[in-house]
Amino acid sequence: MNANNTASRKIKAHKQYSEADYANLSDNRYTDAQIIQIWDREQENAKTINPLFEKLALKYLDHTLKVRKTDRLDFFEISVWSGKRVIEAAYQAGRKATKTALERRQKWPEKH
């Protein structure tokens, strides 16, 4: 059955809604209420991740990640070693966050 046809209005109105994601979670036997909890948690995580990316870009690339709608400000060159440093810093931040993410996942709603 098409997930889009079975999704409630509340599900479809959620900012994280996508037909494919809803179908995947539904196929894994999450209820609509549990799916909403998962999506809400993902939105909260984005509030933490996006500022981290901005901080890394400013620290290692001396540039913001904010779109300023001008080629002169939105497109810039970086050295290979600067790119490598920012990738390594992001990797280390991800490793550090892994423990927290695993702890959060254990608190996710149980499947029925």
C-alpha positions in Angstrom: 0.0 0.0 0.0 1.2 3.5 -0.7 2.4 5.1 2.5 1.1 8.5 1.4 -2.4 7.2 1.3 -2.2 5.8 4.9 -0.4 8.8 6.5 -2.5 10.9 8.8 -2.8 14.7 8.4 -0.6 15.2 11.4 2.1 13.0 9.9 2.0 14.7 6.6 2.1 18.2 8.2 5.3 17.3 10.1 8.4 19.2 8.9 10.4 16.0 8.7 7.7 14.1 6.6 8.7 12.4 3.5 6.8 9.6 1.9 9.8 7.3 1.8 10.8 7.9 5.4 7.3 7.4 6.6 7.0 4.1 4.6 10.3 2.9 6.0 9.4 3.6 9.6 5.9 2.2 9.1 7.4 -1.0 7.6 9.5 -1.3 10.7 6.3 -1.3 12.7 6.6 2.1 14.3 3.3 3.8 15.1 2.5 7.3 14.0 3.0 8.6 17.5 6.4 6.9 17.6 7.4 8.3 14.2 6.5 11.8 15.3 8.7 11.3 18.4 11.6 10.2 16.2 11.2 13.1 13.8 10.9 15.6 16.7 14.2 14.2 18.1 15.8 14.5 14.7 14.8 18.2 14.5 16.3 18.8 18.0 19.5 17.1 16.8 19.7 19.4 13.8 19.7 22.4 16.2 22.9 21.0 17.6 24.6 19.8 14.4 24.1 22.9 12.2 25.8 25.3 14.7 28.7 22.8 15.0 29.2 22.8 11.2 29.2 26.6 11.3 31.7 26.7 14.1 34.0 24.3 12.3 33.8 26.3 9.0 34.6 29.5 10.8 37.5 27.9 12.7 39.1 25.9 10.0 38.0 27.7 6.8 37.6 31.3 7.9 34.2 31.3 6.1 30.6 31.1 7.2 28.2 28.5 5.9 25.3 31.0 5.8 24.0 31.6 2.3 24.4 35.2 1.4 23.1 35.0 -2.2 26.1 36.5 -3.9 28.8 34.5 -5.8 31.6 36.5 -4.3 30.6 35.5 -0.8 29.0 32.0 -1.3 31.8 30.5 -3.5 35.3 30.4 -2.2 38.4 28.3 -2.6 40.1 26.4 0.2 43.4 24.6 0.4 43.5 20.8 0.5 45.0 20.9 4.0 42.2 23.2 5.2 39.6 20.8 3.8 41.4 17.9 5.4 41.5 19.7 8.8 37.8 20.5 8.8 36.9 16.9 7.8 39.1 15.5 10.6 37.5 17.9 13.1 34.0 16.9 12.0 34.9 13.3 12.2 36.2 13.7 15.8 33.1 15.6 16.8 31.0 12.7 15.4 33.0 10.2 17.3 32.5 12.2 20.5 28.7 12.4 19.8 28.4 8.7 19.1 28.1 7.7 22.7 25.3 10.3 23.3 23.5 9.2 20.2 23.6 5.6 21.2 22.2 6.5 24.7 19.4 8.4 23.0 18.6 5.6 20.7 18.1 3.3 23.7 15.4 5.7 24.8 13.5 5.5 21.5 10.1 4.1 21.6 9.9 0.3 21.4 8.4 -1.2 18.3 5.1 -2.9 18.7 
